[in-house]
Amino acid sequence: MNFELTEERRMLQDTLRRFLSKRYDTETRNAILDSESGFSPDIWSDLADLGIIGALFTEAQGGFGGAGFDIAVVFEELGRAGVVEPFLDSAVLGGGLIAALGDTDQQALLAEVIAGHAHLALAHGEPASRYDLSRVETSAGFEDDKIVLNGRKAVVVNAEAAGHLIVTARESGDVDDETGISLFLVPADTAGVTLRGYPMLAGGRAAEITLEDVRLPPSARLGTAGAGFAALSDRVAAANVALAAEVLGAMETAVALTRDYMLTRKQFGRPIASFQALQHRFADLLIELEQARSAVINAAGHLAAAPHERDRQIAAARNLIGRIGRLVAEESIQLHGGIAMTQEYELAHIAKRIVMSDHRLGDTDTHLERFIALSYAQDAR
């Protein structure tokens, strides 16, 4: 199997890397982190003009990519530069769900998303759901020919900037059932929608959302009533590939910064890179980084596979990335010393991104449990 990037993907990678190397330094990011919006509208618009959002959608959806390796290429570069703009939430999750389930009128919004003019947010996680994708307590009922939503959503990333929320709610079944879950396209200013926003530790902003008698027309539903779980699972799989690639890019930066520091920092008149004990520790990082790269390639290559095998391979990748990411973050900080903890130094943000990514869409232990369960299920067939 040939794992080399196609010419188009190499061009996409080079274009994005050059842009971010010129426009996205530590000072710029720190200013973005201190801003009220939590992202830069100018950089978001420029990246959209470069076609970065379009690379996350298929040609039929108005983009020019959308495959696992397209997603991996984009997010590896975003992770390498420590980008905090909400590509995962607005494009991969929000836009992907509209592309998969939306009717003609709803899909018209995709052009605005790809152009960078519209933001989306997926309101799915709830205070008691942890990482259980099928656990949805938010209810959707009918009253006077209107759909009425009631419930709470937790850690909804990009909610404050989003013009529309994609809300999951249960129309039938028990709280943990995969069947009975519907998705709704909800304008953020709809009566009954309350947001409480806050900054996240590794950058960006999220919100707690309360839905109190939110009344929607039936046309707000995405797809068939009660049949939204499959599409949700598909997009979360794509988001997990994106997260794995983003962490890989961040680890590459952490290791590069550590190498440069070890070559310049002197102790006893010699660069600390000349000390054998530190050389061994750094060599371990390089080995682990190559394992992580292989895991991302494997996950991206399986994104189009059957759901059972796809989810098993992606769970393995996220578990490995989580474990290696923690090691790289810890070792990079230790090999740097105190400078690694200062906000003015690039590694401080990169290490946060690596560690906090393990708390999105399932942590290391959750993905290990999922991999084991899926492997047993496959053996039982």
N, C-alpha and C positions, 0 to 999 in steps of 0.2 A: 504494500500500500504506500502511495506517495503522500507524504505529509507536508510537502512544500506548498507554500501559498501560491495561488494563481496570480497571474500578472495583475489582474484587477484588484485583488486583495492586497498585494504588495504596494500598489499605487495608493490605495486607501490608507494603508498603514503609514507609508512615508508622508503623505499629505497631513495626516492627523498628528504625527510625531513632530513634524516641522512646525506646524501651527502652535502646538502646545509648548514646544521648547522656547518659542519666541514670546508667547502671550501669557503663559501660566506659571509664573515663578512663585516663590514662597511669599513674597511681599504682596503680590496680587491676590493670592489665595487668602491670606490673613485678612485683607481688606474685605473680601467676599464673606468670610466667616463672621466678621463683625457687622455686616450689613443686616438690615431688617428682613430682606427677602431670603437671605441664605444662599443666593446664587447670583451670577452676573447676567442680566438680560442681554448685554452687548455680546458677551462671549457665547451665550446660548444662540443668539441670532447668527453670529458669524459661523459657528459650527454647523448650524442648520443650512446656511448658504453653501458650505463646503460639501453638503450631502451626507453628513454623519448620521443624522436621524434617518434619512432615506435608506442608508445601508442596513437598517434594522428591519426593513419591510421588503416584501417581495414585489416584483414588477406588477403583479395583479393588484396589489394594494397601493400602488403609487410610488414604490421605492425601487431599489435595484439590487437588493440582497436578501436578507431575512433568514439565511441558512445558519446552521450552528457555527460554522467557521467565520461567517461575516460578523456575527455577534461577538465571537471570541476576539477577533482582530480589533474591533472597536473598543471593547472594554479592557483589553490588555493595555492599550495605549492610554485610556482614561485612568486606569489604575496606576500606570507608570508615572503619570503627571499629578496624581492625587486630585483629580477633578471632582468637584462636589456637585456639579449641575445634575439635575434629576433625569438622566437618560433612562435609567432602569424603570422608573415609576411612570414617567409620561409616555415613553415609547414602547418598551418591551412589554410591560404589564398592561397599562391603560390602552395604548394604541393597539397592542396585539389582541386584546379582548374585543375591541370594537371591530377589528378586521376579521376576527373569527366568527362573531355572532351578530354583528350589526346588519340592519337592513340598509337599503340604498340611502335613505335620508341620514341615518346614523353614521354610515361610512363616509359621508361627505365631510365629516369632521376630521378625517385622517389627513386630508390635504393641508389643513391648517396646522395639524400636529407636525407633519413632516417639514413644513415650511418654517417651523419654530414660532408660529403665531399663537398657538393654543397649547395649554398645559392640561394634563390629566393626572388623576390620582386614583389608585385602587384602595377602596375602603373595605377591607375584608377581615383582617385580624380583629379579635375582640378581647376584652380584659381576661376572659377565662379560657380562651382557645389555645394559648401557648403556640405550638407549631402544628396543631392538628388542622389540616386543610379543610376537612369536611365538617368541623365543629362550627356551626353557625346558629346563634340564638336570635339574632335580629329577625323580626317577623315581617312578612308582607301579606296583608289581607286586602279584602275588597270592601268598599263602602261607597255607595252612590256612583257606581261605575268608575271609581278611582282606586288606584293601588295606594295603600296606606302603609308606610314603613315606620317601624318603631324598634329602637335598639341603640346600642353603643358600639363604636368602632375605636380601636386603639392603635397608636403609632402609625397614623396614615401619613406616609411621607409625601411631601409636595402638596398637601391638601390646601394650604393657604394660597398657593399660586395657581391652583387648578381652576379652570373655568367650569369643568364638569368632574364629578366624582362617579366612579363606577362602584356601585354598592352591591354587596352580596346580601341576600336575605332569604329566609326560608319560607316557602309557600306550602310545604307539606313535609311529613316525615318527622323522625326523632332528631334530637339536636346534633347527633353525630352521623346521621345518614348522608351518603353521597347523593342520593336522589332527593329531589325536593328543593334544591338550591337554585335560585334564580339570580340574575344580574340585572341591574338597572342603571341607566345613564341619567344621572341626577345633576341638573345645574346647581352649582355651588351656592347660589343665592336663593334657592328654594326655601319657602317658609317652613320652619320646623327643623332646619339644619343648623346646628350650633357647633362652632369650632373653637377649640382652645389650643393655640399653637405654642411651640417651644423649639429652641435649637437642639440639634442632636450633637452628641459628643464628638463625632468624627466629621462633622460638617453637614450642611443642609438643615432643613426644618421639617418637623412633623406636627401632627395635631391629634388630639382626642376629639372624636366627633359624637355628638348626640343627635339621634333622629327621633323626633317627637311628633307623631301624627303628620309625617311628611306625605303629602298627597300628590300623586303623579298620574298622568294619563297612561293607559295600557301601552301606548306607543313608546314609553320609556323603557320597557323591558328589552333586554338584549337576548335575542334567540327565543327558544321555546321555554314555557313555564316549567320550572323544576328541573331543567336539564342543563344547567350551566356548569356543573362540576367538571366535566371532561375538558371543556375549553379552559377553565381555570387551572386545571392540572397541567395542561399543555403549556400555558404561559408561565406558570411557576417553574416548570422544567427549564424553559428558555432563560428565565431570570436566574436560575441556579447556575447555568452555564456562564451567563454574564458575570455573576458574582465570582465564580471560580477564576475566570480570566482576569477580572479586575484585581483580585488578590495576587495573582501571578505577576501582573505588571507592577503592583506595589512592592512585592518581594524583590523583584529585579532592581528596583530603585534603592531599596534598603540595602541590598547586598553591594550595589555599586558605590553607594555612599560610604559604606563600611570599608570597602577596599581602598577607596581614595583616602579616607581618614587614616587607615593603618599605614599607608605609604608615606604620609606627611607628618603624622604625630611621632615625635621622637622621645625616647626614654634611654637614659644612659648613653646619649650621643648617637643612638641608632634608631631608625624607624621601627615602630613596634611590629610591623609586618615581618621583620627578620627574626622574631622570636618563634621558635618551633611550636611551642604550645598554642600560640595564637594562630599560627599557620594551620594547625590541625583543626582547630575550631572553624576557621574560615573555609577550609576544604570541605568540612561536613555540610556547611551551608550551601556550597555549590552543588554537592551531590543531591541534597534535598530539593534544591531549586529545579534540577533536571527531572526529578520524580514528579514534582508539581506540574511541570510543563507537559509531561506525558499524560498526566491525569486530565488536564484541560483538553488536550487534543482528543483523548478518548471520549470525554463527555460531549464535546462539540460534534464529534463524528457520529455519536449515537442519538443526537437530538431528534433525528427523523425516524428512529427505529420504533418498533412496537412499544406501546406505553410501559409494559412491565419491564422489558429489557432496558429501555431508555431510563426509567426511574432508578433501576438498580445500578446502572453505570454512573449516573449522575450523583446518586447517594454516595457511592464509593469515592468519586472525585471530591465532593464537598467535604467528606470526612478527612481525606488525605490532605486537602488544601487547608482545612482548619488546624490540623495538627502541625503541619509544616509552617503555616503562617505564624502560629504562636511561637515556634522555635526561632524562626527568622527574626521576628520582632524582638524577642527577649535577647537573643545573642547579639543582634545589631546594637541594641541599647547598651548592653554590657561592654561590648568591644569599643564603643564610643566613650563611655563614661558619662559624666554629668551634662556635657553639651547636648546629648541626645534628647534631653528632657526640656530643652528650651524651645518656646514657640517660634522663635526666629530661625530655628534650624529645620531644614526640610524633613529630617527623619522623625521629628516629633509628630507631625501630622500623618506621615506615611505609616508609622507604627500604630497609631490610633485606628486608621482605616483598616489595617490588616486584622487587628484584634476585634474591632466592633463588627466587621463583616460576618463574623462567626455567629452573630445574634440575629441575622436576617434570614428568614425562610428556613430556619432549622439550624441548630448548633451542631458541633462535632458529634456529640453523643446521639442526638436525634437521627442524624444521617447514618450513623453506625447501626442503630436499631432498625432503621428502615432498610438498609442493605441486607442485614441478616434475615429480616422477615421476607423480603422479596426473593432472596436466595433459597430459603426454605420452601417458599411457594413454588419456585421454579423446579426444585428437586422433586416436589410432590406431584408434579404433572405427569 
